Amino acid sequence: MKMAVFIRSTFCAIVLFAAAMTAAAENVVSICAQINASGNIRIDQPEALLRLLEYTPAAIVPENGENAAEHHRTATSVRTGYRVQVFDDNNPRTARSEAESANRRISASFPQLRSYMTFNSPYWRVKVGDFRTRGEAEAALAEIRAAFPYLAPYLRVVRDKINIVD
């Protein structure tokens, strides 16, 4: 009997101790409340992370010698238009290198056309140009087909968001 009373009182003490600890924990200010509170937040980050955040992928900056700052200054708006797709593949072993190769060759032969290499899983695609009309895109497609006949299976005019440059 004395043992049962001892176990019962020990159990009650543990429950009371746990309740007291829970009440104390509720008084701790959550991190969300601290973030939403007024004041200044200081973020320390390594220099390498800052460089990564400033990186602009090739899909945004064309490979025709234009740097990122010039590209962002001259691209005034985005609208629906047409581009010529020159490469499209989903082979996990070779698609990326083939897309980079096609991108380099097209950029070297047609520096006046901006090129855009993108990856939308599982496809690597290379598109060129910012054409307002389908006719302009068809004319560019004919020039590209004449210069690169081996790309004929990939060549097609596609609707896309284009950059309007002043």
Buried (B, 14 or more C-beta within 10 A) or exposed (E): EEEEEEEEEEEEEEEEEEEEEEEEEEEEEEEEEEEEEEEEEEEEEEEEEEEEEEEEEBBEBBBBEEEEEEBEEEBEEEEEBBBBBBBBBEEEEEBBEBBBEBBBBBBEEBBEBBBBBBEEEEBBBBBBBBBEEEEBBEEBBEEBBEEBEEBEEBBBBEEBEBBEEE
